[in-house]
């Protein structure tokens, strides 16, 4: 940073009069399930029938895993029933999805059907999984083929049926969002038959849903068609529409206290009218214990919001409106580039951790630590703003990382802890003074006479008060149900086109 002592690090104009930036808008992200069931590979080093099973047992997480056989073709996993009195057995063979699979003609509607639990999931490509803070869309499950066969390995299958399977999870961040008076999350399975052999005379599927919740009431599975009319999970080739989509729906209402992360587990049991015993296939869980990517978390901790549930594995991004608050955005972007841990930067994949209302952090005197204490440590009352052009108006002390995070320089025991704000990079906003209408972010040399070194673990800057407060005036901690140590990113779009902080970065309207 020192090389910019007499020159601006970042330049920007006065705030725009309007903006189309939505600070809280989120984009669904792809993710990989850590415990997807036998149809897909698992996390490296974790065997489907080894550690993951023991981990599930140790943590009392739901799981249904019947004995498996190895008589399936490579790339698949087959589970079979016990042999019936006639020497027949029913097997379920799970096949990974084809990422290039074309949409079934039964899913060719222009818009999502009325029964779709997660509307944005409908048109997502097959073979991948997606999520945001409230919803998950699993399209990597693949297909299940039922094989009704004789125990003689040389005998051909007596009959087969194939079904494509997808899954959804929807959480409701605030009680009442779901239409109920409880914190709630819902689950849905989408089953689309692609072939049913007449020899089977009919196929019935049962969706087995389990959870680890200590304070939940879970409904029975309710099956509907795509028009959301009541239906059942039974298909026969003699039906009028034998390949109709069926959706199984389960509602779970949480009435606990504090917070609870709820592990989920799924399997499918199939029976055929032609005979044989039922066969069950394992569809995995909400994730291995150290990931739990699909485990909803419900809480009643947030005083400003009613109880609710979210998927905390998803890390949201708060977007600073750099059209309306260019000085603040310039400062945050510069600190993200220059701080050793790049706190909050999407580019550097470095999360900020929220200092939530359930934090147990304490200060040197043993009292509870608050964001105000972090702020007072970096921006004490003795601090005064560096002189600037009057056109910037009143300027206030702005610290980075924010006092509401564990990455704040004021947070005790944090990765960026300093003894006081004088140890932070000292900066201030001012008019350029080159005859233009632009402003710049410059080095405040009153404390460090040579300006920031670029190794400081925090920042302290004199920023126009309206931008200091305006940059985070839409921060949705309650609606995102951010609790202590929940991670999030901070985006500064007006400056993220700049490839490096080694040269002056000029603001760009978004």
Buried (B, 14 or more C-beta within 10 A) or exposed (E): BEEBBEEBBBBBBBBBEEBEBEBEEBEBEEBBBBBBBBBBEBBEEBEBEEBBBEBBEEEEBBBBBBEBEEEBEEEBBBBBBEBEEEEBBBBBBBBBBEEEBEEEEBBEEEEBBEBBBBBEBBEBEBBBBBBBBBBBBBBBBBBBBBBBBBEEEEEEBBBBBBBBBBBBBBBBBBBBBBEEEBBBBBBBBBBBBEBBBEBBBBBBBBBBBBBBBEBBEBEEBEBBBBEEEEBEBBBBBEEEEBBBBBBBBBBBBBBBEEBBBBBBBBBBBBBBBBBBBBBBBBBBBBBBBEBBBBBBBBBBBBEEBBBBBBBBBBBBBBBBBBBBBBBBBBBBBBBBBBBEBBBBBBEBEBBBBBBBBEBEBEBEEEEEBBBEBBBBBBBEEEEEBBEBEEEBEEBBBBBBBBBBBBBBBBBBEBBBBBEEBBBBBBBBBBBBEEEEEBBBBBBBBEBBEEBBEBEBBBBBBBBBBBBBBBBBEEBBBBBBBBBBBBBBBBBBBBBBEBEEBEEBBBBBEB
